[in-house]
Amino acid sequence: MSFQCKSNSMKGKAAVGLALATFALSGCGPTGVGSSSSIPVSEEPSSSSGEVFESLDPEKMPNYVEDLDSFEYDYETNPKAVTDPFFDGNIIYNETVMLRTQEDGTGLGYLRFEPTKIISVRDYTLKNVFAEGTDYVIDGNSIAAPAGSKIGHWTDKQMHGEEDIPAPYVKTNGIKNTLTDYMLMSSTVYTESPFYYGTQVYVTYAYDVSEVNAAELPKSQIASLPNLKAKLEAKSGSLKVVGIGDSVIEGCSSSEKFNHEPYQAPFFDLFTEAIERDYGLDVTGENMAVGGTTSSNGAQDALLARVVNQNPDLVLVHYGINDLPTTSPNKFKDNIEYIVLYLKSHLPNVEIILMSPISPNNRSYDIFRLEDYRSRMDYFVEKNDGVIFLDMTAYSNFMLEGGRDYYDMTGNGINHPNDYGHRLYTGALLATIKTA
């Protein structure tokens, strides 16, 4: 059966139905912008600095491709290419890169790893294929757009609002049309238009798994979620998943949410659908996240009572970005603790995945305070059974090494992941609950 990036509506999921020109009603705008392992590894000796390097083992990677010469791009027919963590194989699908205009007018960007083979280079629709040599040149982990290339790129000054941006983009005081409008926020272009996702290039490539330190990748914590583990291993029965949090878990800047190609679902839906596909469970997802909300909003009895009424087996909690301008680290800790204690007191068997956000744009947010939030998250895991913490901040920082930066995987320039970022969330969640 062929796979479409535009997912089918799953049970309990409301239809998106979001018109492009009604962004102000979406709740996805920015608020308060201010200054036991499942990874197939073998452990190597520690380096002189004390850092442990864990090598990925190809023989234990279920999606590893031996014959790269005959491998063909299969993203639209292989659902696991969309959802699975890249470290389950040696192919990275549609990694996004934002090229920057150089002094000679060409474009330059960086992949996370040095490719051993380029499989495909496409535009955001995933329909238009760029030609090697004519449209792009690979050198190490860099990708360049030579003169005459069809691949677009912006100058740093344009992305920071210091240089004119040509039509059809229009500078406004509020986003009303998501095809054209942009605003300047903390010396950064904020927009839901194709300015970012329409310019980013989508690269599928094979990489050398021996160069990846698995110690920095999300690991399975399923042993700490015994009820979920039993359901997954039984591969039968039902599972109710509820999500609460901000615009990221709501799905903002995913292409399905904003109704543009390739219509990829946000990570909450991809995650729940992958559980149903891979484990044979009857999964119902209820995403109760609301854009612009903080941990204080999450710690409200009215919201938590609604969650309890859903009688979920698993709750995903995602707060942090909107908290940064106003919420102290101790207050953030208190809010998350209240959420956990309320849910566990009313639903003793419920299990919870606490998530930190992917690192937002450091030109717009105080990412050092985000570190303070993260440092308090282990407390909840230690004090409560059936609660784990997925550190997406650390994982996203790892995926932005190699010369990359936030603009390579943003959907709006300040705080939303693009489709690739939503797939990073999905893969990390699946790795976190992996049973074998």
C-alpha positions in Angstrom: 0.0 0.0 0.0 1.5 3.4 -1.0 2.1 5.9 1.7 1.0 9.5 1.4 2.7 12.3 3.4 -0.8 13.7 4.0 -1.9 11.3 6.7 -5.4 9.9 7.1 -7.4 11.3 10.0 -7.1 9.0 13.0 -9.8 8.3 15.5 -10.4 11.2 17.8 -8.5 13.7 15.7 -10.3 16.8 14.7 -10.0 17.9 11.1 -7.5 20.7 10.5 -9.4 22.7 7.9 -7.1 25.7 8.3 -7.3 28.3 5.6 -4.0 29.9 4.7 -5.4 33.5 5.1 -6.7 33.0 8.6 -3.5 32.6 10.6 -4.7 35.0 13.3 -7.3 32.4 14.4 -4.9 29.5 14.5 -3.3 30.1 17.9 0.1 29.3 16.4 1.6 32.8 16.7 4.4 33.7 19.0 3.8 34.9 22.5 6.2 36.5 24.9 9.2 36.6 22.7 12.1 38.0 24.6 15.7 38.2 24.9 18.2 0.6 29.1 19.2 1.5 25.5 17.4 0.5 22.4 20.0 2.1 20.2 22.1 -0.6 18.4 25.5 0.3 19.8 28.9 -1.1 21.0 30.7 1.0 23.5 34.2 2.2 22.8 36.7 3.2 25.4 36.4 6.7 26.9 38.4 9.4 25.3 41.0 11.4 27.2 38.4 14.0 27.9 36.2 11.4 29.6 33.5 11.4 26.9 32.3 8.0 25.9 31.8 7.2 22.2 29.2 4.6 21.4 29.3 3.3 17.8 26.2 2.4 16.0 26.1 -1.3 15.0 24.8 -1.8 11.4 23.8 -5.4 12.1 21.3 -4.2 14.7 19.9 -1.3 12.7 16.5 -2.5 11.2 16.5 0.0 8.4 20.1 -0.3 7.3 20.6 -0.5 3.5 23.5 -2.7 2.4 23.2 -2.1 -1.3 23.3 1.6 -1.8 24.0 1.4 -5.5 20.6 0.0 -6.2 18.7 1.9 -3.5 16.1 4.4 -4.8 14.3 7.2 -3.1 11.2 5.6 -1.4 10.0 8.3 0.9 6.4 8.4 -0.4 6.0 4.6 -0.3 7.8 3.8 2.9 6.0 5.2 6.0 9.0 4.2 8.2 11.1 6.7 6.3 8.9 9.4 7.6 8.6 8.4 11.2 11.6 6.2 12.3 14.7 7.8 13.9 17.5 8.2 11.4 19.8 6.0 13.6 17.6 3.0 12.8 19.3 3.0 9.5 22.0 4.6 7.4 19.7 6.8 5.3 18.6 10.3 6.4 15.5 11.3 4.6 14.7 14.9 3.6 17.0 16.7 5.9 16.3 20.4 5.5 19.1 22.9 4.8 18.8 26.7 4.5 21.4 28.0 2.1 23.0 31.4 2.6 23.9 33.8 -0.1 27.6 34.2 -0.5 29.5 37.3 -1.7 29.7 35.9 -5.2 25.9 35.3 -5.3 26.0 31.6 -4.9 24.4 29.7 -2.0 26.0 27.6 0.7 24.6 25.4 3.5 25.6 22.4 5.6 24.3 18.9 6.1 24.5 17.3 9.6 26.8 14.5 8.3 29.1 14.0 5.4 27.2 12.0 2.8 28.5 8.7 1.5 25.9 8.9 -1.2 23.4 11.5 -2.3 20.0 9.8 -2.9 17.8 12.9 -3.7 17.8 16.7 -3.5 14.3 18.3 -3.8 12.3 21.3 -3.0 9.7 21.5 -0.2 6.9 19.9 -2.3 9.2 16.8 -2.6 8.1 16.7 -6.3 10.7 18.8 -7.9 14.2 17.2 -8.1 17.4 19.3 -8.3 20.2 18.2 -10.5 23.7 17.6 -9.2 26.3 19.9 -10.8 23.7 22.2 -12.2 21.7 23.0 -9.1 24.0 21.8 -6.3 27.5 20.7 -5.6 28.4 18.5 -2.6 31.8 19.0 -0.9 32.2 17.2 2.5 29.1 18.0 4.4 28.5 21.3 2.5 26.0 21.8 -0.2 26.5 24.7 -2.6 24.1 26.3 -5.2 26.2 27.5 -8.1 25.3 30.3 -10.4 22.1 29.5 -12.3 20.9 27.0 -9.7 17.2 26.6 -9.1 17.8 26.4 -5.4 17.0 29.6 -3.6 18.9 31.2 -0.7 18.8 34.3 1.5 21.5 36.6 2.9 22.0 36.6 6.7 21.0 40.3 6.6 17.7 39.4 4.9 16.9 36.7 7.4 17.7 39.2 10.2 15.6 42.0 8.7 18.6 44.2 7.9 18.2 44.0 4.1 15.2 44.3 1.8 13.2 41.1 1.1 11.7 41.1 -2.4 8.0 40.5 -3.3 5.8 38.6 -2.7 6.9 39.0 0.9 5.4 41.9 2.8 6.5 43.4 6.1 3.5 43.8 8.4 2.6 44.4 12.1 0.6 41.2 12.3 0.5 37.9 10.3 -2.8 37.8 8.3 -1.7 36.1 5.1 0.6 33.1 5.6 1.6 33.2 2.0 3.2 36.6 2.1 3.4 38.3 5.5 6.4 38.6 7.8 7.3 40.5 10.9 10.6 41.4 12.6 11.0 39.9 16.0 14.2 40.3 18.0 16.2 41.0 14.7 14.8 37.9 13.0 12.2 37.4 10.3 9.2 35.7 11.8 6.8 34.3 9.2 4.7 31.3 8.3 5.1 32.0 4.6 7.3 29.9 2.2 10.2 32.3 3.1 11.7 29.5 5.2 10.2 26.2 4.2 9.9 27.2 0.6 13.6 28.1 0.4 15.0 25.2 2.4 16.4 22.3 0.3 15.4 18.7 1.2 18.3 16.3 1.0 18.1 12.5 1.3 21.5 10.9 1.8 23.4 7.9 3.2 25.9 8.6 6.0 28.7 6.7 7.7 27.2 5.3 10.9 30.6 4.8 12.5 30.9 8.6 12.8 27.8 9.1 14.9 28.1 9.0 18.7 25.1 7.1 19.9 25.7 8.4 23.4 24.1 11.6 22.3 21.0 10.1 20.8 17.6 9.4 22.5 17.5 6.0 24.2 14.7 3.7 25.1 13.1 4.4 28.5 10.3 1.9 28.0 11.3 0.0 31.2 10.1 3.0 33.2 6.7 2.8 31.4 5.7 -0.7 32.4 2.0 -0.3 31.4 2.8 1.0 27.9 5.5 -1.7 27.6 3.0 -4.5 28.3 0.6 -3.1 25.7 3.3 -2.7 23.1 4.7 -6.2 23.7 1.3 -7.8 23.6 0.6 -6.1 20.2 -3.1 -6.0 20.8 -5.6 -4.0 22.6 -6.2 -0.2 22.8 -4.2 2.8 23.7 -5.4 6.3 24.5 -2.8 9.1 24.1 -3.4 12.7 25.1 -1.1 15.7 24.4 -1.0 18.9 26.3 1.2 21.9 25.7 2.1 24.7 23.3 2.0 25.4 19.6 4.8 23.0 18.9 2.9 19.9 20.1 -0.3 21.5 18.6 1.4 21.0 15.3 2.1 24.5 14.2 4.3 25.0 11.1 3.8 21.4 10.0 2.7 21.4 6.4 -0.6 19.6 7.1 -1.5 22.1 9.9 -0.9 25.1 7.5 -2.4 23.3 4.5 0.5 23.3 2.0 2.6 20.6 0.3 3.7 18.0 1.2 0.9 17.9 3.8 2.9 16.1 6.4 1.1 15.6 9.8 2.6 17.0 13.0 4.6 14.8 15.3 1.7 14.0 17.7 -0.2 12.4 14.9 2.8 10.8 13.3 3.8 9.2 16.7 0.3 7.8 17.5 -0.2 6.5 14.0 3.3 4.8 14.0 2.4 3.0 17.3 -0.8 1.7 15.6 1.2 0.6 12.6 4.2 -0.9 14.3 2.5 -2.5 17.3 -1.0 -3.4 16.1 -2.7 -1.4 18.8 -6.0 0.4 18.4 -4.7 3.9 19.1 -6.8 7.0 19.8 -5.1 10.3 20.0 -6.5 13.5 21.5 -4.3 16.5 21.1 -5.4 19.2 23.6 -2.4 21.5 23.1 -3.1 25.2 22.5 -0.6 27.6 20.9 0.8 30.3 23.1 0.3 28.5 26.4 2.8 28.2 29.2 3.3 25.7 32.0 1.1 27.9 34.2 -1.7 27.3 31.7 -1.0 23.6 31.8 -1.2 23.5 35.6 -4.8 24.6 35.6 -7.4 22.3 37.2 -9.8 22.9 34.3 -7.4 21.6 31.7 -6.2 18.7 33.8 -9.7 17.7 34.6 -10.4 17.5 30.9 -7.4 15.3 30.5 -8.5 13.0 33.3 -12.0 12.7 31.6 -10.3 11.3 28.6 -8.9 8.4 30.8 -5.6 8.3 28.9 -3.0 5.6 29.1 -0.2 8.0 28.0 0.1 11.7 28.3 2.7 13.8 26.4 3.5 17.1 28.1 5.4 19.8 26.1 6.0 23.3 27.6 8.9 25.7 27.9 9.3 28.0 25.0 6.5 30.4 25.9 7.6 30.3 29.6 11.0 31.7 28.8 10.3 35.5 29.1 8.3 35.3 32.4 8.6 32.0 34.2 11.4 31.4 36.7 13.0 28.0 36.7 11.5 27.2 40.1 8.0 28.3 39.0 8.4 26.1 35.9 9.4 23.2 38.1 6.4 23.8 40.4 4.0 23.9 37.4 5.3 20.7 35.9 5.2 19.0 39.3 1.5 20.0 39.7 0.7 18.6 36.3 2.3 15.3 37.2 0.9 15.0 40.7 -2.6 15.9 39.6 -2.6 13.3 36.8 -1.1 10.6 38.9 -3.5 11.2 41.8 -6.5 11.0 39.6 -5.2 8.3 37.2 -2.8 6.1 39.2 -2.0 4.0 36.1 -1.4 6.8 33.7 2.1 7.2 32.3 3.7 10.5 31.3 6.4 11.6 28.8 7.7 15.1 29.7 9.4 16.8 26.8 11.7 19.8 26.5 11.3 21.7 23.3 13.8 21.7 20.4 16.0 24.7 21.0 14.4 27.9 19.7 16.2 30.7 17.9 18.7 32.2 20.4 18.2 35.6 18.8 14.6 35.5 20.1 14.7 33.6 23.3 16.8 33.2 26.4 18.1 29.6 25.8 20.1 29.7 29.0 16.9 29.8 31.0 15.8 26.8 29.0 18.8 25.0 30.3 17.6 25.8 33.8 14.2 24.3 33.0 15.8 21.1 31.7 18.0 20.7 34.7 15.0 20.3 36.9 13.2 17.7 34.8 15.0 14.6 36.2 13.4 15.4 39.6 10.0 14.2 38.3 11.4 11.0 36.9 13.1 10.2 40.2 10.1 11.0 42.3 7.3 9.4 40.2 6.8 6.0 38.7 5.7 5.9 35.1 7.2 9.3 34.3 10.1 9.8 31.9 11.8 12.9 30.3 12.7 13.2 26.7 15.3 15.9 26.2 14.5 17.2 22.7 16.6 20.3 23.4 19.9 18.3 23.7 18.9 16.2 20.7 18.1 19.1 18.5 21.4 20.8 19.5 23.2 17.6 18.4 21.4 17.6 15.1 22.4 21.2 14.5 26.1 20.6 14.7 28.4 20.5 11.7 28.0 24.1 10.7 24.2 24.1 10.9 22.0 26.4 12.8 18.3 26.9 13.8 17.3 28.3 10.4 18.1 24.9 8.8 15.0 23.3 10.5 12.6 26.1 11.4 9.2 26.6 10.0 8.7 30.2 11.2 12.2 31.5 12.1 11.8 31.8 15.9 10.2 28.8 17.6 8.4 26.3 15.4 10.0 23.2 13.7 9.4 22.5 10.1 8.3 19.1 8.8 11.9 17.8 9.3 11.8 19.0 12.9 8.4 17.3 13.5 10.0 14.1 12.2 12.9 14.5 14.6 10.3 14.6 17.4 8.5 11.6 16.1 11.7 9.5 15.7 12.9 10.5 19.2 9.5 9.5 20.8 9.6 6.1 19.0 13.1 5.5 20.1 12.1 6.4 23.7 9.4 3.7 23.8 11.2 1.1 21.8 10.8 -2.3 23.3 13.7 -4.2 21.7 
